[in-house]
Amino acid sequence: MKKWILAGLCFCLALCLCACAELETTEPEYVLTYAENQPQNYPTSLGGERFAELVKQRTNSKVIIQVKYAGEYGTDEEVAEQMRFGGIDFARVSLAVVADEVPMLNVLQMPFLYKDAAHMWRVLDGDIGKEALGAFQETGLVGLSWYDSGARSFYSTKPINSIQDLQGMTVRVQNSQLAMDMVTLLGAEPVYVDHNDVYYAFVTRKIDAAENNWPVYQYMEHYLVAKYYTVAEHTRVPDVQIASQRTWEILPEEYRDIILECAQESALYQRNLWVRNDIFARATVIDSGCEIIHLDPEEKLCFQEMVQPLYKKYCSDYLDLIKTIQNDTVVKTSAGE
């Protein structure tokens, strides 16, 4: 009888040891942070969630990435600065936030650079896009993948049918010198307002217009206070998933490979979400009674001609690369080409 009791105790002890061992194997080695300035149901936020889920699955819960939404860690500019010191590990930000520091990155956000979305993805998914992701290291960051951010157009409290209508308007822009210079060349007055404060800037009449994509116009309810949307599609500024260089250097190579793979998969997931949400956003604002203004070809050409000085000012060493992109001849590039 004692033998049976002893055997039973040994069996229970073995089970406890196995359970403890299992708990030990699921203990994360790294708990990392991820900053997102959009609401939780926005396409880029859902892409960030997908990224975190994939990393958790493929590292067997050894790497946990906690996504924080709606600018909890600050503006894109504040997030990028914190990442350089290792204060935040991952983020999704607009290319405009870091492009001013690296001339090659400015190329990818120049006005009227791409014919359409498909043209932009041929560039970003090719050698040019890979080289640009590598250029982030000059800023203390690591480029992981490109996220869709649509085409930017103007929306306003009064109609913009031509460049003449823009004259003297106060236009909210991203915190980017290139964006400010573009609006100035078009005859308006640029002003930076934080992404989350644009609605109130319209309400208080601090601004007359802003420029952004369809989903932002709808998700952030800007269409309720700026009823006119002019489809200029003057820029396609992609978003980018980035990692802190400091975080990246302490991660084992095995985990870096997994994270990079997951980032790129999450980007494809996000792009599909973006297309659906773009369609939904357009339909929503049109149904609400907003006026959608399409520039005629001659007027759009005037917009293009007005911003040409930006190419020499910001990309004088990359004019051949710009020509390659505009001709839709995507080839491998070298810095300074």
Secondary structure, 3 states (H helix, E strand, C coil): CHHHHHHHHHHHHHHHHHHHHHHHHCCCCEEEEEECCCCCCCHHHHHHHHHHHHHHHHCCCCEEEEEECCCCCCCHHHHHHHHHCCCCCEEEEECHHHHCCCHHHHHCCCCCCCCCHHHHHHHHCCHHHHHHHHHHHHHCEEEEEEECCCCEEEEECCCCCCHHHHCCCEEEECCCHHHHHHHHHCCCEEEECCHHHHHHHHHCCCCCEEEECHHHHHHCCHHHCCCEEEEEEEECCCEEEEEEHHHHHHCCHHHHHHHHHHHHHHHHHHHHHHHHHHHHHHHHHHHCCCEEEECCHHHHHHHHHHCCHHHHHHHHHHHHHHHHHHCCCCCCCCCCC
